[in-house]
Amino acid sequence: MITMKMTPAGIAKLCGLEKLELKAYQDSAGVWTIGYGCTYMDGRPVRKNDLLHDETVARYLLMQTLRHYENGVDKAVTADITNPQFDACVLLCYNIGVGDAHSGFTGSSVVRLINEEADMDDIEPHWLVWNKVHVNGVEEINKGLVYRRASEWALFSNGNYHYVKPTS
């Protein structure tokens, strides 16, 4: 079995979706994050006072972090998919977590439908529904995640690495 890896275009897309931050910050769900959306560094969760020296270090951390998500997608998706579809799956997995058979990317209806080789029209709503965050114990639709899911979907469904955010 050949293990797929993200393409350079997929990595560039991820860097475009994730804002580079050299100082730790809390994301929209309150999770400490650094670099290109990394929530772990040095084998531990990111902490409030963590810093990265420069973009090169952030890029190195991203590449180390991506292995986990690439492997998660590679194990979960058993259907034949294209490189753009793999990249899109890694982008989704990177954002929602690998999970297990009951949660995250691995346990999602997206993976089940991809593996069943369902029609794109059937997969799309299951992909786009991952647009919510928990804020103060309440699940809310997040505009940034609405855009991100649409961008990932454009990549998965038609190989569009250059999705442009709608103006409305």
C-alpha positions in Angstrom: 0.0 0.0 0.0 1.4 3.4 -1.0 1.1 6.0 1.6 0.0 9.4 0.2 1.5 12.6 1.3 0.3 16.2 0.9 1.4 17.9 -2.2 3.3 21.2 -2.1 0.1 22.9 -3.4 -1.9 21.3 -0.5 0.7 22.5 2.0 0.6 26.0 0.5 -3.2 25.9 0.8 -3.0 24.9 4.5 -0.6 27.8 5.1 -3.0 30.1 3.4 -5.9 28.9 5.6 -3.9 29.0 8.8 -2.6 32.4 9.9 1.1 32.2 10.8 1.6 33.2 14.5 5.0 33.0 16.1 3.5 33.6 19.6 0.9 31.2 21.1 -2.7 32.4 20.8 -6.1 30.9 21.6 -8.1 29.9 18.5 -11.8 30.5 18.1 -12.5 27.5 20.3 -10.1 28.7 23.0 -7.3 26.1 22.2 -3.7 27.3 22.5 -2.2 27.3 19.0 1.1 28.4 17.4 2.7 28.5 14.0 0.4 27.4 11.2 -2.4 26.2 13.5 -0.3 23.7 15.5 -1.8 22.7 18.9 1.2 20.6 20.0 5.0 21.3 20.1 7.8 19.3 21.6 5.3 16.5 22.3 3.0 18.6 24.5 0.1 20.9 24.1 1.0 24.5 23.2 1.0 26.8 26.2 0.3 30.5 26.6 3.9 31.7 26.7 5.2 29.5 23.8 7.2 31.3 21.1 8.7 30.2 17.8 11.9 31.9 16.6 10.9 32.5 13.0 8.8 31.2 10.0 11.4 28.5 9.3 10.8 27.0 12.7 7.0 27.3 12.2 7.3 25.5 8.9 9.4 22.7 10.4 6.8 22.3 13.2 4.0 22.2 10.6 5.8 19.5 8.6 6.3 17.4 11.7 2.6 17.9 12.7 1.3 17.0 9.2 2.7 13.5 9.4 0.1 12.6 12.1 -2.8 13.9 10.0 -1.5 12.4 6.7 -1.3 9.0 8.5 -4.8 9.5 9.9 -6.3 10.1 6.5 -4.2 7.3 4.9 -5.5 4.8 7.5 -9.2 6.0 7.5 -9.8 6.4 3.8 -9.7 3.1 2.0 -11.2 4.2 -1.3 -9.0 5.3 -4.2 -8.8 9.1 -4.1 -6.8 11.7 -6.1 -4.0 13.8 -4.7 -6.2 16.9 -4.4 -8.9 14.8 -2.6 -6.2 13.5 -0.2 -5.0 17.1 0.4 -8.6 18.2 1.1 -9.1 15.3 3.5 -5.9 16.2 5.4 -7.0 19.9 5.6 -10.3 18.7 7.1 -8.6 16.2 9.4 -6.0 18.9 10.5 -8.9 21.1 11.6 -11.3 18.6 13.2 -8.8 16.0 14.5 -8.0 12.4 13.5 -10.3 11.0 16.2 -11.2 7.3 16.3 -14.0 5.1 15.0 -16.5 7.2 16.9 -15.2 10.8 16.5 -13.2 13.3 14.5 -12.2 12.6 10.9 -11.9 8.9 11.3 -15.4 8.4 12.7 -17.0 11.0 10.4 -19.8 10.3 7.9 -17.4 12.0 5.4 -15.0 9.1 5.6 -17.8 6.6 5.5 -19.3 8.1 2.4 -15.9 8.5 0.7 -15.1 4.8 1.4 -18.6 3.8 0.1 -17.7 5.8 -3.1 -20.8 7.9 -2.7 -21.7 10.7 -5.1 -20.2 14.1 -4.5 -23.7 15.5 -3.9 -24.1 13.1 -1.0 -20.7 13.8 0.5 -20.9 17.6 0.3 -23.4 18.3 3.1 -21.6 16.0 5.4 -18.4 17.9 4.7 -19.8 21.4 5.1 -21.5 20.7 8.4 -18.1 20.8 10.2 -18.5 24.6 10.5 -19.1 25.0 14.3 -17.1 25.7 17.4 -18.0 25.5 21.0 -17.9 28.9 22.7 -18.7 29.1 26.4 -20.4 25.7 26.1 -22.6 26.7 23.2 -22.1 25.3 19.7 -22.0 28.2 17.2 -21.5 28.4 13.4 -18.2 30.1 12.7 -17.9 32.2 9.6 -14.2 31.3 9.2 -15.0 27.6 9.3 -17.9 28.1 6.8 -15.3 29.6 4.4 -12.7 26.9 5.2 -15.1 24.0 4.6 -16.2 25.6 1.2 -12.5 26.0 0.2 -11.7 22.4 1.2 -14.8 21.2 -0.6 -13.8 23.0 -3.8 -10.5 21.2 -3.6 -12.1 17.8 -2.9 -14.8 18.0 -5.4 -13.0 19.6 -8.4 -9.3 20.0 -7.5 -9.6 23.8 -7.1 -6.6 24.8 -5.0 -7.3 28.5 -5.6 -10.8 28.9 -4.1 -11.6 32.5 -3.5 -13.6 33.6 -0.5 -17.1 34.8 -1.5 -17.7 38.5 -1.1 -21.2 38.1 0.3 
